[in-house]
Amino acid sequence: MGYYSEYLDKNLSFDELINERKKQLKIISNLRGDRDILVIAADLNKGNAPIGIDFSDILPVTDQLSNLNGTSLDLILETPGGSGEVAEDIVHLLHNKYKDVAVIIPGYAKSAGTIMAMSGDEILMDTSSALGPIDAQLQWQGKTFSADALLEGFEKIKEEVIRTGILNRAYIPILQGISPGELQEAENALKFAKVLVTEWLAKYKFKNWERHSSTGKPVTKEDKKKRAEEIADQLCKHSSWFTHGRSIKIDDFNQMRLLITDYSKDAKLAEPIRRYYALLQLTLSTNIYKIIETPISQIFRFIVPQAPLLNPGAKKGKIIVDVVCNKCKHSSKIQANIGEKQPIEDGCIPFPENNKLNCPSCTIEMDLTDLRRQIESQTKGKIV
């Protein structure tokens, strides 16, 4: 049985999820030589929430780092991307505090997340992990475009005009729709990502690279910079990946000659990382969309429900929630008693102990596990 299925079957409460996550983080820390651990994770499925890396993340990251006192850090990262400028600020925070920073990718770290991963003295992935292209994305005429693809397109138009001496009329609306300033913005955005990745790879990832594996010759600063530039160019090249969301795996990095640590080859380490990732996904299946945590503390960010779960009776230790059957659309009123038992109100059904509710209309079974976690996470109490 997989770890995700195992934890689903256990029907862990919200507090139990927290405790189990902390347990796995401590195991990872112990196996990695008692290194500090910081997690920056978001639910990639909650696109209606601010799941990307942004300026509001700097304070909670700083807050969580203040709880750690080691000299080396493992950053567990799960993100769709976000602000490259904030990614740069966070990387500086980490490297200013620690002599050594490793980045563990149990799932996905795309775009600005990939840029952050390239700042690791060590990068750990397994075959299911994925980073992504770092080609900057720009808004143009109401659409999102790759900066690299946009610049490449205009370069082709320029080359055609130079070769033929004629401007194809089909290009005129395109050229009228973009200014030189916007082209410069695209070029600057692309350069920014390349500069960060080149600098960080050469400074951190390649810091202990002393000899060429093929020749045995000493590695110079120029060698490190050249290799870093080659990798940055590959990660920025839209024509190599075609889409910004494309997954870049360990084998892809091997072809780029970038050494990635495959943690799946260490069974003792792989288990707690995979267990933690399964627990992380279960936690994010609630109304939490972002988690920044350490083995001893955490900060959650919640989606505020359009219709609050709490009703006037909540102050008395009970919450009444309307649960709609996905099959027949019958609505059932479920009463969740928080902390202590309360009389069941007329027309309500007690929250089932096993989280399984049979629809009174069509009898289909509904799993209320996620609802239990949402209520317990909001109230900081336990349903009894």
BALOBA-1460 file (C-alpha; in Angstrom, 3 decimals):
// residues 384
<rec num="1" residu="m" x="0.000" y="0.000" z="0.000"/>
<rec num="2" residu="g" x="1.233" y="3.512" z="-0.786"/>
<rec num="3" residu="y" x="1.820" y="6.045" z="1.965"/>
<rec num="4" residu="y" x="-1.002" y="8.293" z="0.752"/>
<rec num="5" residu="s" x="-3.497" y="5.414" z="0.867"/>
<rec num="6" residu="e" x="-2.163" y="4.370" z="4.262"/>
<rec num="7" residu="y" x="-2.806" y="7.793" z="5.759"/>
<rec num="8" residu="l" x="-6.195" y="8.093" z="4.065"/>
<rec num="9" residu="d" x="-7.271" y="4.847" z="5.723"/>
<rec num="10" residu="k" x="-6.160" y="6.149" z="9.119"/>
<rec num="11" residu="n" x="-8.560" y="9.142" z="8.906"/>
<rec num="12" residu="l" x="-6.111" y="11.342" z="10.788"/>
<rec num="13" residu="s" x="-7.485" y="14.413" z="12.515"/>
<rec num="14" residu="f" x="-5.973" y="17.810" z="11.771"/>
<rec num="15" residu="d" x="-3.829" y="17.711" z="14.917"/>
<rec num="16" residu="e" x="-2.726" y="14.169" z="14.131"/>
<rec num="17" residu="l" x="-1.695" y="15.298" z="10.643"/>
<rec num="18" residu="i" x="0.454" y="18.037" z="12.179"/>
<rec num="19" residu="n" x="2.094" y="15.633" z="14.626"/>
<rec num="20" residu="e" x="2.807" y="13.066" z="11.928"/>
<rec num="21" residu="r" x="4.286" y="15.696" z="9.601"/>
<rec num="22" residu="k" x="6.590" y="16.907" z="12.361"/>
<rec num="23" residu="k" x="7.627" y="13.327" z="13.104"/>
<rec num="24" residu="q" x="8.674" y="12.759" z="9.478"/>
<rec num="25" residu="l" x="10.549" y="16.079" z="9.327"/>
<rec num="26" residu="k" x="12.524" y="15.103" z="12.417"/>
<rec num="27" residu="i" x="13.383" y="11.736" z="10.866"/>
<rec num="28" residu="i" x="14.600" y="13.489" z="7.699"/>
<rec num="29" residu="s" x="16.674" y="15.880" z="9.787"/>
<rec num="30" residu="n" x="18.234" y="13.014" z="11.741"/>
<rec num="31" residu="l" x="19.090" y="11.035" z="8.609"/>
<rec num="32" residu="r" x="20.593" y="14.132" z="7.017"/>
<rec num="33" residu="g" x="22.959" y="14.783" z="9.918"/>
<rec num="34" residu="d" x="20.654" y="16.851" z="12.151"/>
<rec num="35" residu="r" x="20.282" y="19.612" z="9.597"/>
<rec num="36" residu="d" x="17.621" y="22.295" z="10.078"/>
<rec num="37" residu="i" x="14.538" y="21.913" z="7.868"/>
<rec num="38" residu="l" x="12.308" y="24.610" z="6.400"/>
<rec num="39" residu="v" x="9.262" y="23.818" z="4.269"/>
<rec num="40" residu="i" x="7.773" y="26.270" z="1.772"/>
<rec num="41" residu="a" x="4.799" y="24.550" z="0.154"/>
<rec num="42" residu="a" x="1.625" y="25.502" z="-1.677"/>
<rec num="43" residu="d" x="-1.348" y="23.610" z="-3.061"/>
<rec num="44" residu="l" x="-0.799" y="23.652" z="-6.828"/>
<rec num="45" residu="n" x="-4.492" y="22.830" z="-7.358"/>
<rec num="46" residu="k" x="-5.835" y="25.960" z="-5.627"/>
<rec num="47" residu="g" x="-5.308" y="28.395" z="-8.490"/>
<rec num="48" residu="n" x="-8.000" y="30.680" z="-7.054"/>
<rec num="49" residu="a" x="-5.706" y="31.438" z="-4.091"/>
<rec num="50" residu="p" x="-2.342" y="33.300" z="-4.063"/>
<rec num="51" residu="i" x="-0.309" y="30.076" z="-4.163"/>
<rec num="52" residu="g" x="2.711" y="31.589" z="-5.921"/>
<rec num="53" residu="i" x="5.802" y="32.911" z="-4.166"/>
<rec num="54" residu="d" x="5.127" y="36.572" z="-3.315"/>
<rec num="55" residu="f" x="6.218" y="39.366" z="-0.989"/>
<rec num="56" residu="s" x="3.795" y="38.238" z="1.731"/>
<rec num="57" residu="d" x="5.931" y="35.090" z="2.139"/>
<rec num="58" residu="i" x="9.031" y="36.929" z="3.331"/>
<rec num="59" residu="l" x="7.731" y="37.640" z="6.853"/>
<rec num="60" residu="p" x="6.572" y="34.052" z="7.604"/>
<rec num="61" residu="v" x="9.809" y="32.640" z="6.157"/>
<rec num="62" residu="t" x="11.829" y="34.993" z="8.360"/>
<rec num="63" residu="d" x="9.632" y="34.080" z="11.327"/>
<rec num="64" residu="q" x="10.117" y="30.340" z="10.851"/>
<rec num="65" residu="l" x="13.870" y="30.702" z="10.327"/>
<rec num="66" residu="s" x="14.075" y="32.440" z="13.721"/>
<rec num="67" residu="n" x="13.071" y="29.092" z="15.307"/>
<rec num="68" residu="l" x="16.128" y="27.339" z="13.824"/>
<rec num="69" residu="n" x="19.700" y="27.538" z="15.078"/>
<rec num="70" residu="g" x="21.780" y="25.109" z="13.019"/>
<rec num="71" residu="t" x="24.525" y="25.780" z="10.487"/>
<rec num="72" residu="s" x="23.040" y="23.838" z="7.555"/>
<rec num="73" residu="l" x="19.526" y="23.726" z="6.116"/>
<rec num="74" residu="d" x="17.349" y="21.476" z="3.986"/>
<rec num="75" residu="l" x="14.627" y="23.423" z="2.169"/>
<rec num="76" residu="i" x="11.643" y="21.296" z="1.143"/>
<rec num="77" residu="l" x="9.999" y="23.136" z="-1.724"/>
<rec num="78" residu="e" x="6.609" y="22.682" z="-3.434"/>
<rec num="79" residu="t" x="5.499" y="25.650" z="-5.539"/>
<rec num="80" residu="p" x="4.089" y="26.619" z="-8.938"/>
<rec num="81" residu="g" x="6.495" y="29.561" z="-9.068"/>
<rec num="82" residu="g" x="5.805" y="33.226" z="-8.540"/>
<rec num="83" residu="s" x="7.940" y="36.323" z="-8.137"/>
<rec num="84" residu="g" x="11.571" y="35.949" z="-9.158"/>
<rec num="85" residu="e" x="12.429" y="38.979" z="-7.050"/>
<rec num="86" residu="v" x="10.951" y="37.378" z="-3.922"/>
<rec num="87" residu="a" x="12.681" y="34.095" z="-4.757"/>
<rec num="88" residu="e" x="15.946" y="36.045" z="-4.819"/>
<rec num="89" residu="d" x="15.190" y="37.663" z="-1.432"/>
<rec num="90" residu="i" x="14.353" y="34.304" z="0.171"/>
<rec num="91" residu="v" x="17.522" y="32.683" z="-1.215"/>
<rec num="92" residu="h" x="19.585" y="35.513" z="0.263"/>
<rec num="93" residu="l" x="17.862" y="35.014" z="3.635"/>
<rec num="94" residu="l" x="18.763" y="31.321" z="3.608"/>
<rec num="95" residu="h" x="22.368" y="31.653" z="2.494"/>
<rec num="96" residu="n" x="23.034" y="34.571" z="4.861"/>
<rec num="97" residu="k" x="21.985" y="32.362" z="7.791"/>
<rec num="98" residu="y" x="23.478" y="29.009" z="6.713"/>
<rec num="99" residu="k" x="26.838" y="27.799" z="5.476"/>
<rec num="100" residu="d" x="25.165" y="25.067" z="3.447"/>
<rec num="101" residu="v" x="21.663" y="24.947" z="1.931"/>
<rec num="102" residu="a" x="20.205" y="21.902" z="0.177"/>
<rec num="103" residu="v" x="16.884" y="21.919" z="-1.700"/>
<rec num="104" residu="i" x="14.623" y="18.849" z="-1.605"/>
<rec num="105" residu="i" x="11.933" y="18.561" z="-4.274"/>
<rec num="106" residu="p" x="9.492" y="15.761" z="-3.368"/>
<rec num="107" residu="g" x="6.950" y="16.906" z="-5.961"/>
<rec num="108" residu="y" x="6.992" y="20.055" z="-8.093"/>
<rec num="109" residu="a" x="8.900" y="23.328" z="-7.990"/>
<rec num="110" residu="k" x="8.274" y="25.226" z="-11.209"/>
<rec num="111" residu="s" x="9.403" y="28.573" z="-12.645"/>
<rec num="112" residu="a" x="10.636" y="30.744" z="-9.727"/>
<rec num="113" residu="g" x="10.738" y="27.539" z="-7.668"/>
<rec num="114" residu="t" x="13.255" y="26.133" z="-10.135"/>
<rec num="115" residu="i" x="15.301" y="29.307" z="-9.832"/>
<rec num="116" residu="m" x="15.349" y="28.807" z="-6.041"/>
<rec num="117" residu="a" x="16.329" y="25.143" z="-6.455"/>
<rec num="118" residu="m" x="19.353" y="26.190" z="-8.519"/>
<rec num="119" residu="s" x="20.659" y="28.033" z="-5.434"/>
<rec num="120" residu="g" x="21.124" y="24.793" z="-3.509"/>
<rec num="121" residu="d" x="24.553" y="23.498" z="-2.589"/>
<rec num="122" residu="e" x="22.815" y="20.182" z="-3.208"/>
<rec num="123" residu="i" x="19.579" y="19.452" z="-5.090"/>
<rec num="124" residu="l" x="17.645" y="16.322" z="-4.127"/>
<rec num="125" residu="m" x="14.917" y="14.812" z="-6.323"/>
<rec num="126" residu="d" x="13.585" y="11.411" z="-7.261"/>
<rec num="127" residu="t" x="12.183" y="10.148" z="-10.547"/>
<rec num="128" residu="s" x="8.723" y="11.568" z="-9.800"/>
<rec num="129" residu="s" x="10.020" y="15.025" z="-8.855"/>
<rec num="130" residu="a" x="9.961" y="17.855" z="-11.383"/>
<rec num="131" residu="l" x="11.384" y="21.307" z="-11.888"/>
<rec num="132" residu="g" x="10.453" y="23.490" z="-14.855"/>
<rec num="133" residu="p" x="11.614" y="26.054" z="-17.406"/>
<rec num="134" residu="i" x="12.554" y="29.483" z="-16.095"/>
<rec num="135" residu="d" x="11.629" y="31.473" z="-19.204"/>
<rec num="136" residu="a" x="9.929" y="34.619" z="-17.945"/>
<rec num="137" residu="q" x="6.190" y="34.942" z="-18.600"/>
<rec num="138" residu="l" x="4.771" y="38.260" z="-19.768"/>
<rec num="139" residu="q" x="1.275" y="39.647" z="-20.249"/>
<rec num="140" residu="w" x="0.810" y="40.992" z="-23.777"/>
<rec num="141" residu="q" x="-2.474" y="41.960" z="-25.438"/>
<rec num="142" residu="g" x="-4.405" y="40.108" z="-22.732"/>
<rec num="143" residu="k" x="-2.452" y="36.882" z="-23.175"/>
<rec num="144" residu="t" x="0.490" y="35.291" z="-21.382"/>
<rec num="145" residu="f" x="3.592" y="34.731" z="-23.483"/>
<rec num="146" residu="s" x="7.061" y="33.359" z="-22.954"/>
<rec num="147" residu="a" x="9.550" y="36.232" z="-23.058"/>
<rec num="148" residu="d" x="11.975" y="33.974" z="-24.902"/>
<rec num="149" residu="a" x="9.371" y="32.954" z="-27.495"/>
<rec num="150" residu="l" x="8.320" y="36.581" z="-27.980"/>
<rec num="151" residu="l" x="11.892" y="37.770" z="-28.540"/>
<rec num="152" residu="e" x="12.621" y="34.818" z="-30.812"/>
<rec num="153" residu="g" x="9.562" y="35.636" z="-32.915"/>
<rec num="154" residu="f" x="10.587" y="39.246" z="-33.378"/>
<rec num="155" residu="e" x="14.133" y="38.185" z="-34.217"/>
<rec num="156" residu="k" x="12.776" y="35.958" z="-37.014"/>
<rec num="157" residu="i" x="10.787" y="38.885" z="-38.421"/>
<rec num="158" residu="k" x="13.931" y="41.035" z="-38.339"/>
<rec num="159" residu="e" x="15.995" y="38.359" z="-40.100"/>
<rec num="160" residu="e" x="13.330" y="37.930" z="-42.794"/>
<rec num="161" residu="v" x="13.223" y="41.678" z="-43.465"/>
<rec num="162" residu="i" x="17.038" y="41.840" z="-43.705"/>
<rec num="163" residu="r" x="17.110" y="38.832" z="-46.051"/>
<rec num="164" residu="t" x="14.282" y="39.892" z="-48.365"/>
<rec num="165" residu="g" x="14.239" y="43.644" z="-47.923"/>
<rec num="166" residu="i" x="10.442" y="43.430" z="-47.556"/>
<rec num="167" residu="l" x="8.206" y="43.543" z="-44.501"/>
<rec num="168" residu="n" x="5.428" y="40.991" z="-44.776"/>
<rec num="169" residu="r" x="2.150" y="42.851" z="-44.263"/>
<rec num="170" residu="a" x="0.921" y="40.067" z="-41.988"/>
<rec num="171" residu="y" x="3.466" y="41.240" z="-39.409"/>
<rec num="172" residu="i" x="2.262" y="44.864" z="-39.318"/>
<rec num="173" residu="p" x="-0.554" y="44.363" z="-36.723"/>
<rec num="174" residu="i" x="1.894" y="42.456" z="-34.513"/>
<rec num="175" residu="l" x="4.553" y="45.168" z="-34.716"/>
<rec num="176" residu="q" x="1.986" y="47.886" z="-34.064"/>
<rec num="177" residu="g" x="0.806" y="46.051" z="-30.952"/>
<rec num="178" residu="i" x="4.064" y="46.118" z="-29.038"/>
<rec num="179" residu="s" x="6.446" y="48.931" z="-28.138"/>
<rec num="180" residu="p" x="10.252" y="48.909" z="-27.924"/>
<rec num="181" residu="g" x="9.841" y="49.316" z="-24.167"/>
<rec num="182" residu="e" x="7.829" y="46.109" z="-23.935"/>
<rec num="183" residu="l" x="10.453" y="44.248" z="-25.940"/>
<rec num="184" residu="q" x="13.103" y="45.568" z="-23.571"/>
<rec num="185" residu="e" x="10.999" y="44.436" z="-20.604"/>
<rec num="186" residu="a" x="10.861" y="40.927" z="-22.076"/>
<rec num="187" residu="e" x="14.625" y="40.905" z="-22.583"/>
<rec num="188" residu="n" x="15.255" y="42.165" z="-19.041"/>
<rec num="189" residu="a" x="12.943" y="39.558" z="-17.507"/>
<rec num="190" residu="l" x="14.738" y="36.794" z="-19.371"/>
<rec num="191" residu="k" x="18.163" y="38.098" z="-18.390"/>
<rec num="192" residu="f" x="17.124" y="38.337" z="-14.735"/>
<rec num="193" residu="a" x="16.356" y="34.616" z="-14.508"/>
<rec num="194" residu="k" x="19.535" y="33.691" z="-16.377"/>
<rec num="195" residu="v" x="21.726" y="35.905" z="-14.192"/>
<rec num="196" residu="l" x="20.335" y="34.449" z="-10.948"/>
<rec num="197" residu="v" x="20.709" y="30.828" z="-12.054"/>
<rec num="198" residu="t" x="24.206" y="31.397" z="-13.489"/>
<rec num="199" residu="e" x="25.399" y="33.168" z="-10.355"/>
<rec num="200" residu="w" x="23.895" y="30.675" z="-7.914"/>
<rec num="201" residu="l" x="25.011" y="27.527" z="-9.717"/>
<rec num="202" residu="a" x="28.580" y="28.769" z="-9.949"/>
<rec num="203" residu="k" x="28.653" y="30.018" z="-6.354"/>
<rec num="204" residu="y" x="26.792" y="27.256" z="-4.529"/>
<rec num="205" residu="k" x="26.167" y="24.095" z="-6.559"/>
<rec num="206" residu="f" x="29.635" y="24.075" z="-8.107"/>
<rec num="207" residu="k" x="31.563" y="25.297" z="-5.075"/>
<rec num="208" residu="n" x="33.032" y="21.832" z="-4.375"/>
<rec num="209" residu="w" x="33.518" y="20.938" z="-8.046"/>
<rec num="210" residu="e" x="37.301" y="20.681" z="-8.235"/>
<rec num="211" residu="r" x="38.144" y="18.369" z="-11.161"/>
<rec num="212" residu="h" x="36.575" y="17.484" z="-14.500"/>
<rec num="213" residu="s" x="35.288" y="13.899" z="-14.351"/>
<rec num="214" residu="s" x="36.229" y="13.289" z="-17.998"/>
<rec num="215" residu="t" x="39.796" y="14.634" z="-17.976"/>
<rec num="216" residu="g" x="40.778" y="14.934" z="-14.321"/>
<rec num="217" residu="k" x="41.913" y="18.492" z="-14.954"/>
<rec num="218" residu="p" x="41.315" y="21.170" z="-12.284"/>
<rec num="219" residu="v" x="38.080" y="23.144" z="-12.581"/>
<rec num="220" residu="t" x="38.555" y="26.909" z="-12.916"/>
<rec num="221" residu="k" x="36.162" y="29.732" z="-12.052"/>
<rec num="222" residu="e" x="35.685" y="30.240" z="-15.773"/>
<rec num="223" residu="d" x="34.725" y="26.557" z="-16.152"/>
<rec num="224" residu="k" x="32.094" y="26.898" z="-13.424"/>
<rec num="225" residu="k" x="30.660" y="30.054" z="-14.935"/>
<rec num="226" residu="k" x="30.558" y="28.555" z="-18.435"/>
<rec num="227" residu="r" x="28.759" y="25.403" z="-17.270"/>
<rec num="228" residu="a" x="26.322" y="27.511" z="-15.223"/>
<rec num="229" residu="e" x="25.574" y="29.707" z="-18.242"/>
<rec num="230" residu="e" x="24.947" y="26.649" z="-20.424"/>
<rec num="231" residu="i" x="22.431" y="25.252" z="-17.925"/>
<rec num="232" residu="a" x="20.724" y="28.637" z="-17.459"/>
<rec num="233" residu="d" x="20.410" y="28.994" z="-21.244"/>
<rec num="234" residu="q" x="18.828" y="25.542" z="-21.482"/>
<rec num="235" residu="l" x="16.335" y="26.268" z="-18.709"/>
<rec num="236" residu="c" x="15.369" y="29.573" z="-20.349"/>
<rec num="237" residu="k" x="15.072" y="28.213" z="-23.887"/>
<rec num="238" residu="h" x="11.384" y="28.044" z="-24.711"/>
<rec num="239" residu="s" x="12.033" y="26.082" z="-27.905"/>
<rec num="240" residu="s" x="13.499" y="23.232" z="-25.843"/>
<rec num="241" residu="w" x="10.443" y="22.796" z="-23.627"/>
<rec num="242" residu="f" x="7.600" y="24.358" z="-25.709"/>
<rec num="243" residu="t" x="5.440" y="25.130" z="-22.653"/>
<rec num="244" residu="h" x="6.198" y="26.906" z="-19.391"/>
<rec num="245" residu="g" x="4.545" y="24.134" z="-17.391"/>
<rec num="246" residu="r" x="6.728" y="21.357" z="-18.834"/>
<rec num="247" residu="s" x="8.297" y="19.047" z="-16.234"/>
<rec num="248" residu="i" x="12.079" y="18.765" z="-16.190"/>
<rec num="249" residu="k" x="13.201" y="15.497" z="-14.595"/>
<rec num="250" residu="i" x="16.441" y="14.029" z="-13.269"/>
<rec num="251" residu="d" x="17.275" y="12.498" z="-16.661"/>
<rec num="252" residu="d" x="16.943" y="15.929" z="-18.293"/>
<rec num="253" residu="f" x="19.429" y="17.396" z="-15.825"/>
<rec num="254" residu="n" x="21.802" y="14.497" z="-16.428"/>
<rec num="255" residu="q" x="21.799" y="15.453" z="-20.100"/>
<rec num="256" residu="m" x="22.593" y="19.031" z="-19.087"/>
<rec num="257" residu="r" x="25.456" y="17.626" z="-16.980"/>
<rec num="258" residu="l" x="23.981" y="18.977" z="-13.744"/>
<rec num="259" residu="l" x="24.403" y="16.539" z="-10.870"/>
<rec num="260" residu="i" x="21.159" y="15.898" z="-8.969"/>
<rec num="261" residu="t" x="21.052" y="13.671" z="-5.879"/>
<rec num="262" residu="d" x="18.461" y="10.928" z="-6.451"/>
<rec num="263" residu="y" x="17.161" y="10.332" z="-2.934"/>
<rec num="264" residu="s" x="15.207" y="7.270" z="-4.093"/>
<rec num="265" residu="k" x="18.521" y="5.392" z="-4.070"/>
<rec num="266" residu="d" x="18.627" y="5.854" z="-0.281"/>
<rec num="267" residu="a" x="15.621" y="3.847" z="0.968"/>
<rec num="268" residu="k" x="15.951" y="5.099" z="4.551"/>
<rec num="269" residu="l" x="15.768" y="8.730" z="3.417"/>
<rec num="270" residu="a" x="13.218" y="8.211" z="0.653"/>
<rec num="271" residu="e" x="10.588" y="6.812" z="3.015"/>
<rec num="272" residu="p" x="10.249" y="9.833" z="5.360"/>
<rec num="273" residu="i" x="10.414" y="12.275" z="2.429"/>
<rec num="274" residu="r" x="7.599" y="10.418" z="0.663"/>
<rec num="275" residu="r" x="5.630" y="10.052" z="3.878"/>
<rec num="276" residu="y" x="5.973" y="13.769" z="4.553"/>
<rec num="277" residu="y" x="4.857" y="14.607" z="1.011"/>
<rec num="278" residu="a" x="1.763" y="12.415" z="1.346"/>
<rec num="279" residu="l" x="0.912" y="14.102" z="4.659"/>
<rec num="280" residu="l" x="1.525" y="17.508" z="3.094"/>
<rec num="281" residu="q" x="-0.964" y="16.779" z="0.321"/>
<rec num="282" residu="l" x="-3.553" y="15.573" z="2.844"/>
<rec num="283" residu="t" x="-3.090" y="18.787" z="4.823"/>
<rec num="284" residu="l" x="-3.471" y="20.892" z="1.677"/>
<rec num="285" residu="s" x="-6.723" y="19.071" z="0.839"/>
<rec num="286" residu="t" x="-8.348" y="21.285" z="3.482"/>
<rec num="287" residu="n" x="-8.896" y="25.039" z="3.037"/>
<rec num="288" residu="i" x="-5.166" y="25.593" z="3.609"/>
<rec num="289" residu="y" x="-3.373" y="26.749" z="0.457"/>
<rec num="290" residu="k" x="0.131" y="27.440" z="1.754"/>
<rec num="291" residu="i" x="2.323" y="26.024" z="4.533"/>
<rec num="292" residu="i" x="5.614" y="27.412" z="5.792"/>
<rec num="293" residu="e" x="6.942" y="25.218" z="8.581"/>
<rec num="294" residu="t" x="9.817" y="23.675" z="10.495"/>
<rec num="295" residu="p" x="9.921" y="20.507" z="12.630"/>
<rec num="296" residu="i" x="8.792" y="22.570" z="15.631"/>
<rec num="297" residu="s" x="6.535" y="25.305" z="14.267"/>
<rec num="298" residu="q" x="4.301" y="26.250" z="11.352"/>
<rec num="299" residu="i" x="2.349" y="29.012" z="9.667"/>
<rec num="300" residu="f" x="-0.746" y="28.168" z="7.623"/>
<rec num="301" residu="r" x="-2.554" y="30.292" z="5.064"/>
<rec num="302" residu="f" x="-6.253" y="29.584" z="4.633"/>
<rec num="303" residu="i" x="-8.765" y="30.218" z="1.912"/>
<rec num="304" residu="v" x="-11.553" y="32.211" z="3.507"/>
<rec num="305" residu="p" x="-14.796" y="30.339" z="2.708"/>
<rec num="306" residu="q" x="-17.355" y="32.295" z="0.693"/>
<rec num="307" residu="a" x="-19.919" y="31.202" z="3.243"/>
<rec num="308" residu="p" x="-18.245" y="30.881" z="6.656"/>
<rec num="309" residu="l" x="-18.548" y="27.491" z="8.303"/>
<rec num="310" residu="l" x="-19.062" y="29.102" z="11.678"/>
<rec num="311" residu="n" x="-22.659" y="29.879" z="12.616"/>
<rec num="312" residu="p" x="-24.052" y="31.503" z="15.798"/>
<rec num="313" residu="g" x="-24.160" y="28.104" z="17.476"/>
<rec num="314" residu="a" x="-20.417" y="27.697" z="17.010"/>
<rec num="315" residu="k" x="-19.771" y="29.758" z="20.128"/>
<rec num="316" residu="k" x="-21.556" y="27.029" z="22.053"/>
<rec num="317" residu="g" x="-19.268" y="24.366" z="20.623"/>
<rec num="318" residu="k" x="-21.164" y="23.258" z="17.549"/>
<rec num="319" residu="i" x="-21.065" y="23.908" z="13.815"/>
<rec num="320" residu="i" x="-23.820" y="23.089" z="11.327"/>
<rec num="321" residu="v" x="-22.744" y="22.538" z="7.741"/>
<rec num="322" residu="d" x="-24.817" y="21.910" z="4.623"/>
<rec num="323" residu="v" x="-23.425" y="18.890" z="2.751"/>
<rec num="324" residu="v" x="-24.727" y="18.502" z="-0.814"/>
<rec num="325" residu="c" x="-24.712" y="15.061" z="-2.435"/>
<rec num="326" residu="n" x="-22.735" y="15.088" z="-5.682"/>
<rec num="327" residu="k" x="-25.105" y="12.526" z="-7.223"/>
<rec num="328" residu="c" x="-28.646" y="13.602" z="-6.377"/>
<rec num="329" residu="k" x="-27.888" y="17.136" z="-5.004"/>
<rec num="330" residu="h" x="-29.795" y="16.411" z="-1.794"/>
<rec num="331" residu="s" x="-28.656" y="18.742" z="1.010"/>
<rec num="332" residu="s" x="-28.041" y="17.334" z="4.485"/>
<rec num="333" residu="k" x="-27.413" y="19.382" z="7.593"/>
<rec num="334" residu="i" x="-24.469" y="17.931" z="9.494"/>
<rec num="335" residu="q" x="-23.840" y="18.985" z="13.088"/>
<rec num="336" residu="a" x="-20.236" y="18.907" z="14.268"/>
<rec num="337" residu="n" x="-19.765" y="19.238" z="18.034"/>
<rec num="338" residu="i" x="-16.430" y="20.815" z="18.914"/>
<rec num="339" residu="g" x="-14.647" y="19.754" z="22.072"/>
<rec num="340" residu="e" x="-17.742" y="18.560" z="23.928"/>
<rec num="341" residu="k" x="-21.002" y="16.822" z="23.036"/>
<rec num="342" residu="q" x="-24.045" y="18.995" z="22.330"/>
<rec num="343" residu="p" x="-27.723" y="18.129" z="21.752"/>
<rec num="344" residu="i" x="-28.409" y="17.426" z="18.073"/>
<rec num="345" residu="e" x="-30.673" y="20.098" z="16.621"/>
<rec num="346" residu="d" x="-33.862" y="19.165" z="14.785"/>
<rec num="347" residu="g" x="-33.229" y="18.240" z="11.164"/>
<rec num="348" residu="c" x="-29.512" y="17.695" z="11.707"/>
<rec num="349" residu="i" x="-27.369" y="14.577" z="11.406"/>
<rec num="350" residu="p" x="-24.457" y="14.050" z="13.833"/>
<rec num="351" residu="f" x="-21.051" y="14.247" z="12.173"/>
<rec num="352" residu="p" x="-20.210" y="10.568" z="11.559"/>
<rec num="353" residu="e" x="-17.349" y="9.168" z="13.640"/>
<rec num="354" residu="n" x="-15.920" y="7.289" z="10.641"/>
<rec num="355" residu="n" x="-16.380" y="10.310" z="8.314"/>
<rec num="356" residu="k" x="-18.700" y="8.278" z="6.069"/>
<rec num="357" residu="l" x="-22.183" y="9.648" z="5.362"/>
<rec num="358" residu="n" x="-24.837" y="7.800" z="3.366"/>
<rec num="359" residu="c" x="-27.014" y="10.291" z="1.508"/>
<rec num="360" residu="p" x="-30.576" y="10.039" z="2.974"/>
<rec num="361" residu="s" x="-31.983" y="10.428" z="-0.546"/>
<rec num="362" residu="c" x="-29.935" y="8.160" z="-2.845"/>
<rec num="363" residu="t" x="-27.878" y="6.271" z="-0.191"/>
<rec num="364" residu="i" x="-24.553" y="6.962" z="-1.968"/>
<rec num="365" residu="e" x="-21.651" y="7.056" z="0.502"/>
<rec num="366" residu="m" x="-19.887" y="10.398" z="0.932"/>
<rec num="367" residu="d" x="-16.451" y="10.800" z="2.517"/>
<rec num="368" residu="l" x="-16.390" y="13.757" z="4.945"/>
<rec num="369" residu="t" x="-12.720" y="13.375" z="5.918"/>
<rec num="370" residu="d" x="-11.671" y="16.636" z="4.245"/>
<rec num="371" residu="l" x="-14.628" y="18.451" z="5.798"/>
<rec num="372" residu="r" x="-13.592" y="17.205" z="9.249"/>
<rec num="373" residu="r" x="-10.059" y="18.537" z="8.678"/>
<rec num="374" residu="q" x="-11.362" y="21.900" z="7.475"/>
<rec num="375" residu="i" x="-13.593" y="22.339" z="10.527"/>
<rec num="376" residu="e" x="-10.866" y="21.243" z="12.944"/>
<rec num="377" residu="s" x="-8.302" y="23.470" z="11.262"/>
<rec num="378" residu="q" x="-10.622" y="26.479" z="11.512"/>
<rec num="379" residu="t" x="-11.769" y="25.933" z="15.059"/>
<rec num="380" residu="k" x="-8.473" y="24.532" z="16.411"/>
<rec num="381" residu="g" x="-10.700" y="21.973" z="18.147"/>
<rec num="382" residu="k" x="-11.633" y="18.314" z="17.737"/>
<rec num="383" residu="i" x="-14.979" y="17.032" z="16.533"/>
<rec num="384" residu="v" x="-16.479" y="14.682" z="19.154"/>
